């Protein structure tokens, strides 16, 4: 399955791109997606503990099983001002 991934805020700057596509096996979870992302963009791994993941309009945890058509957002924690 192919997933479209968008990066936001400083994570976009660290990745050096706004978005990427990731190919994963059926039944893959967010954890599998993140390992693929970290292999492509190693600078993101140091932010692993704080990364938020969205699938569509919902925040999901790392055990979430990805579904065909899920558009993934990877973002830093929400910050107030």
Secondary structure, 3 states (H helix, E strand, C coil): CEEEEEECHHHHHHHCCCEEEEECCCCCEHHHHHHHHHHHCHHHHHHHHHCEEEECCEEECCCCECCCCCEEEEECCCCCC
